[in-house]
C-alpha cells in the first residue's frame, strides 16, 4: 500500500526550550493537528516524536493536508515522502526508488543520501551505492556527484518501511496556537488589523476579534467574513469569538463633547476602554491593534501614548515599525488583501486639523467631558458569537434574500469566487471575482435580476449587502443551491 507521509520539523524556538516547555508545545501541536486533520479524513495518522511529527495520509487528500500543514503555526519545515511498506531487499529498494525519481534526474547530476534504522543485512552506504548505480545505469541522469549534486535523492529505511523524500517546504513557523494564551484583536477588516491578527495567531496566541460598528451592516458582515477567513486558515484548531460593539451612540457623544482636533484620539481611547472591559470578562490578558507609528495622525508616538493612557491592559502592536508596503505584502501573502481593498468603510470621525502631538493635560481635560454611561451601554449591548458560527449568523441576520432553486430562468448568476471555472446553472452565468465586483457591476444591464454565488454563501451575502447599501442596487440577491 502506498501512502503519503509528511515529516514535520518544529519551529526552532520550540527546540531550544526547556524539556517541560518543549514537551508541552509539541503536545499542543500534536493535539492541534489531530483536530484539524480529522476534519479532512479520519484515516490520517499523526505520530509524535521528540524531534518531529509524522503525518501519514491517503494519497487522495494529499493536497488538502499539505495546505493545512503549511498554515498551521508551530511547523517550521515540511518534508514530503512517499511511504512504502514491506520493503526488505536491496533489489526492492533500488527498483522502487528508480520508479519514483528516475525521470526527474534526466540531464542532472545527483547523489543518494540514506538514513537507516532497524536490523538489515546491508548498511546505509550499500543502499546509496546500489541505488545510485542502478539509477545511473537505467536513467538519463548525467552522473553521480558526491560534492555538488543538482539533485539529492533522500531515503529513509525504518525496518521494512521505505520513505522516499519527494519535496521540502518552509512552513509558517511560530508557536502552536494554545501555548501563549488568549488575545483580543481590534478588527476593522482593513490591511493593518488583519495582518496584526495573523501575526498574533502565528505566534501561538488564540486570537479573538472585536469590531466597533460605526454604522452599516455591510461593514460588519465584511469584518465577520475576513475574521472567519483568518480563523479558518490559520487558527481553526481552537474556537474563538467575535464581538460586535454598536458604537453609533458613542460617536454621537464624541461629536457632542470633544473638540474636532481630539476626536480621532478620543475614538481610539474609547475603543481600548471598551475592549478592556470585554477582554476582562473573557479572562483575556492583552489587546492587539494594527497601529503603525506615524501612519496616520492618531498614530504618532505621542498620540499612541495618549491612547494607551486609557487602559491598564497590555496593548500589543506588531506592526508598529512596519511601513504600508510591508503590511500590504503580508496581506497579499496570507490572502487578506482582496478583503481589505473591498471592505466597506464607515469613517464616522473625520477630524479637521487633527492634533499630531497631543497634550496630556488637554487630553485629561477633554476626557472628563465625555459621558461614559454611553460607552457602558455600548459594551452592554455588544453581541458575541463564535467565529465558526459566522456563516449561519450572516445568513440569519442579513436582509438579503437567498435563492436556493433557479426556477426563474431570467436570473443572471454571478460567480464571485475568483476561480477560472464558472458555476454551471440553467441560467446565464458570469464570472466576476469579488474584488472586481464593485466596478464591474456598474457596467451590467440594470434591468436584470442578479444572484451572487460563492462557496460558503458569506462572501455573496457581504457583497450583495454592499451593493444594496452603498450602490443602491435593489436587483441583487444571493444564490445558495
N, C-alpha and C positions, 0 to 999 in steps of 0.2 A: 504494500500500500504506500502511495506517495502522498506526503503532506508537506505543507509549507511551514517552516519554522522561522520565527523571529527571535533573535538574541538581543536582549535589551541591556545596554550599558547605562549605569546610573550617572546622574549629574555629579561632576567631580566634587562639589562641596558636600555631597552626602557621604562620599567615601572617606573624607578626612575628619568626619565627626567621631566622637567617642562611640564605643561599641553599643551603648544603650540607645543613644540618639539615632545612630545608623540603623540599628535593628528596627526601631520604631518607624523610621521613614521608609525603609524597604518594605516593611509590613503594610504601611498605609498605601504605598504604590501598588503592592500586590492586591490589596482589597479593592482599590480604585479600578484596577484592570479587570478584576472578576466582575464588578458591577457593570462596567462599560461593555465588555466583550460578550457577556451572556445575552445582552440585547441583540447582538449580531447573529450569534449561532451558539446553541447550547453545547455543541461538540468541541468547542475551542478549549484547549487545555492550557493552564497557566502554571508554570513551575518556578518556584522561588529558590534562589541560591544566594550565598553570601555576597557574591560579586556580580550577579546578573539575574535577570528573569528571562525565562524562555516561554514563548507563546507558540503553540503548535495548532495550526488551523487547517481546516479543509480547503482545498485549492479554490473552490468556487467563491469563497468570501475573502480571498487574499487582499483585494483592493480596498475593501471596507475596513479590514483590520489594520492594514498599513496606514490608512489615513487617520484612523483612531489613535494609533500609537504615536504618529507624528505630532498630534495635537494634545498629547497627554503630558502635563507638567511632571517633571522628575526624571524623564528619559533624555539622556544626552545623545546617544548613538544607537542606531538600529542596524543590525546585521541581518540580512535575509539569507535563509538557507533552505535548500531542498533536502528533506529528510527521507532516507531510505532504510528500511528495517531489514533484518535477516541478511545482511551482507557479511560474508565470512572469509572470503579468499581474496588474494591479490588480483586474480583474474576478474572477479566480480567488481572489485573497486575500479580497476582501470577501465573496464568496459562501460560502467555506469558514468564515470567522470567524462569519458570521451563523448558519450551520448549527449551529455548536458552542455559541455563547454567547447566541444571540438570546433564547431562552426564559428564561434566568437573569436577564435585565435588566428583566423586567416590573415596572413601577412604581418603578424605581430610576434615580437619576442615574448617569452613567458617563463614563469618559474612556478613550481608546485610547492606549497608550504602546508605541512600537516601537523595537527595536534592529535595525539592518540592517548586513550586511557583504556585500561582493561587488559586482559590476557590475550595475546596473539602470537602466532609463530613468526611474526615479522615486526620490525620496528618502523618508526616514522620515516627514517632515511630510505629504507627499502620501498616504502609506499611512494615517496617522492620520485625516486629513480624509476620505478616501474611505470607509474602513471605518466611521468614526463616523457619517457622513451616511447610509450605506446601512443601518446597524443602526437608526438613529433613524427612518428612513422606513418600515421594514418590521416593527419590533418594537413592543412596548408599553412601551418604556423611557420614563421621564419626560422627561429631557433630558440633553444633554451638559453636564458641569460640569468645567471645567478646574482648579478650585481645590480643591474638597472633594467629590469624587465618592463615591458609596456603593459603587461597583464600578469597579475598574480592569481593563481588558482589556489584558493584556500579550502582545505579539507579538515574535517573533524571526524575521528573514528572513536566512538564510545561503545566499547564491547562490540556488538554486531550491528550497530547503528552508524550509518554514514551520513554526514552532513556536508553538503557542497554549498559554500558561501557564494551567493549569486549577486548580491548588491549590498551597498552600505549607504545609510542616510544619517545626516545630522538632524536631530530632533529638537524639541522645544527647550530642553534643559529645565532649570529651575527646580523647585521643591514640589513634592506631591501635594496636591490640594488636600487640606485637612491636617497638615502638620504645623501650620503657622497661625492658626486662629481665624477669626471672622473679621471682616471689614465691611463698611457701608460706603458705597460709591455714589457720589452726587452725579447723576447721569442726565445729560441734556440730549444725548444722541448724536452730537457732533463729533468732529475728529478727536478733540482732546479727551473728552470724558470716556469715549470708547477705548482709546489707546491706553489711558491710565488704568481702566478696569482690566484690560487684557494683561497689563504688566503685573498687577497685583495677583491675578489668577496664576500667571506663570510663576510667581514667587511662592506659590503654595498657599495663598490666602483664599479662604472661602468668601467670595465676593458677592454681597447683596447689593441691590440697587435702590436708589431713592430718586424720584422725579418730582420736580416742582412745577405744577401745571399753571402757567400764566394765562391760560385761555386757549381752548381749541382741542377737540378730541383727536384730530389728525396727528397733532404732535405727540399726544400721549400714546396713541397706537404705534407711532413710529418708534418711540423710545422703548416700548414694550417689545416691539419686533427686534430691534437691534440687541436688546438685553437678552432676549431668547436666543438669538443667533450666537452671541458670545458664550453664553452658558452652555448651549448645546454643543458648540465646537470645542471649547476648552475646559469646561467645568462640570459636565453632566454627571460626574461621579457623586456629586453632593446636591441636595436640594437647597435652593436659595430663594429668597423673597425679593419682590419688587414692590416698593411702597410709593403710592401716588399721593402727593400732598396738594390740595387745592390752594393756590396762592393768589387768587384773584383779589380777595379782600385785603390780603397783606399788601398787595401792590397799591390798592386804593389808599390804604393808610400811609404808605410811603409818600405818595403824592400829597397827602394832606399835611404830613408832619415834617417832611425832610426837604431841605434846600436842594435844588437841582444838582449842584456840584457834588453832593454827597449821596445821591440816590443809588448809584451803582455799587459803591462800597457798602451802603446800608443793606441793599438787597442780598449781597453775598454774606454779610454778617448774619442776617436773619435766616438764611438757608442753613448756615452752620449751626445756629442755635436750634432750629427745628430738627436737623439731622442728629444733633447730640441727644435731644430728648428721645427720639425714636431709637437711636442706637443703644442707649442705656436700657430701654425697655426690652431690647433684644439681646442684652448682655454682650454687646459688641464694644470693643475697646478703642477703635480708631476709625477715622473717616479718610476717604481718598477723593481728591479732586483732580481735574485735568488742567489746573492753572500752570502757566509758564511765565516766568519773570519778564515783565515789560511787554508781554504780547498785546495787552490792551491796557487802558488807563487804570482799571481797578486792580491790575496785577503788577504794579510797580512794587519794589521791595517794601517801601513804607506802607503802601495800601494793603499789601498782604499781611503786614504786621498788625495794622488796624483791624483787618478782618479776623485774624486769629485771636484777637483780644476777646472776641465774643464767645469763645468756647474754651473750656478746660481740657477738652478731649484732644488726643493726638490727631493731627491732620497731616497726612502723607501726600506729597505732590511729586510723583515720579517723573513728571515732565518739566519740572522747574527750570532746568537748564537747557532744554531742547528748543530748537527753532522749528518753525512751522514746516519747512520741507522735510525735516527728520520725522516729525509726527505723521505727516501725510504718507511718507514712505512706509512706516509701520502699519498705518491704516490700510494701505494698499496690499501689503503682505498678508495681513490677517483677514482681509475681506470686508472691512467695515467702511471703506472709502465710499462706495456707492450709496450706502445708507446715509452717511454724513452729508454727502453732496445733495441728497434729495430730501433731507429732513425738513419738514415744515417748521418754521420758526415763528415764535410769537415774542418779539422783543418788547416787553412792556415798559422797560425803563431805558429811555434814551436821554442821557443827561446832556445838557448843554454846557460846554466848557467844564467837563468833569475834572475834579481835582486829581492831580497825579502825585502829589506829595502831601497827603492829608495831615491834619494836626490832631494830636492825641487829645488835647483839651477840647478842641472843637467837636471831635467825634463823640467824646463823652457827653458834651452838652446836647448835641443833636440826638443822641441815642435816648436821652431822657424824654424827648418829645413824643416818642413812639408809644402807641397804646398796645402793650404786649398781650392784652386779652385777645386781640385779633390773631396773633401768632399762636397762642394756646388753642384757640378754636380751630385753626387750620390743622394743627397736629392732631387734635381730637377727631377731626373729620377725615384724616388720612385713611386710605384704603390699601390693604396689603394682601397680596396673593403670592403663591409660589410661581416662580418663573415658568415651570413646566406646565402651568395652567393657563399661560398667556393665550394660547390658541383658542381655548374654549371661552376665555374671558372676552377676547376681541369679538368672537362670533356672537356672544350673547349680548354684548353691550353696544356694539356699533350698529347704527340705524340703517346700514346698507342692506338691501335685500339680497338674499343668497338664492341663486337658481341652481337646482340640482339636476333637472331634466330639461333638455333642449327641445321643448315642444313647439316653440316658436322658431321657425326657420329663418325669420328676419333678423335674428340676433347676429352680431359680429363678435366672435370670441377673440380677445387679445391675450396671447400667451406672453406674460411678462417675466418669465424665469431667466431669460438671458441665454438660453441654450440654442443650439443651431436648429434643432428639430422643433417644429410647432405641433402642439396637440392636435390630433385629428378629431374632428367633430362633424356633425351633419350640417353645420352652419359654416359660413365664411370664417376663416381663421387668419389672424395676423400675428406676426412675431415682432413685438416691441419690448426690448429689455426695460425693466422697471426704471433704470436710471436715465432712460431716454423718453419716458412716457410724458413727462411734463411738457416737453417741447413738441413731441411728435403728435400728441393727441389733438392739439390745436389744428393740425393740418387735415384731420379726418373730417368727413361729412358729418355735420352735427344733427342731421335729421334721422340718424340711425340709433338703435339701442346697442350699447356695448357691454360685454361681460368680460371682466378681468379674471385671468386664471393664473394660479401658481400652485406649487406642490402642497403646501400646508394650508393655504387659504388666508394666511395672516397678511402677507405682503399685498395680496389683492385687496383685502379689506382696507389696509393703510392707504393705498393709492386711490382706491375708489372714494374713500372718505376725503382725501386731499383734493381730488378733482371736484368733489361736491362743495367743500368748504372754501377753497382758495380760488377755484376757477369757475364756480357757479355752474357746473355741469350736472344736470339732472338725469342725463341719459346713460348713467354708469351704474352697473350692478356687479355682483361677484358670481362667478361660475365655480361651483364646487361639486363635481359629479360624485 
